[in-house]
Amino acid sequence: KRAAFVIDRKGIIQHIDILDDPGKIPDFHAIEHALNKCSEQ
């Protein structure tokens, strides 16, 4: 499996992407969006 998480400064998970196939790549657009939301807080 492959996973990507975005956790904000308060320790709250803002994005989770868990893939069963380790050959697949996480959705970087969604990760970037979550990071941008965190930086606005």
Phi, psi and omega per residue, in radians:
K1 nan 2.760 3.066
R2 -2.309 2.451 -3.113
A3 -2.444 2.630 3.043
A4 -2.372 2.383 -3.133
F5 -2.277 2.572 2.956
V6 -2.122 2.133 -3.123
I7 -2.096 2.232 -3.093
D8 -1.381 3.139 -3.069
R9 -1.126 -0.404 3.122
K10 -1.496 -0.050 -3.140
G11 1.514 0.235 3.139
I12 -1.609 2.283 3.123
I13 -1.255 2.135 -3.125
Q14 -1.784 -0.334 -3.126
H15 -2.712 2.382 3.052
I16 -2.318 2.304 3.068
D17 -2.367 1.846 -3.135
I18 -1.989 2.142 -3.102
L19 -1.977 2.308 3.118
D20 -1.234 -0.529 -3.112
D21 -1.711 1.969 -3.130
P22 -1.148 -0.210 3.101
G23 -1.420 -0.236 3.118
K24 -1.514 2.685 -3.087
I25 -1.828 2.405 3.103
P26 -1.049 2.817 3.134
D27 -1.342 1.653 -3.074
F28 -1.161 -0.498 3.091
H29 -1.115 -0.773 3.120
A30 -1.155 -0.653 3.107
I31 -1.138 -0.780 3.117
E32 -1.068 -0.736 3.117
H33 -1.061 -0.785 3.128
A34 -1.115 -0.701 3.105
L35 -1.119 -0.716 3.109
N36 -1.111 -0.696 3.095
K37 -1.097 -0.694 3.137
C38 -1.146 -0.662 -3.099
S39 -1.262 -0.341 3.112
E40 -1.392 -0.322 -3.070
Q41 -1.388 nan nan
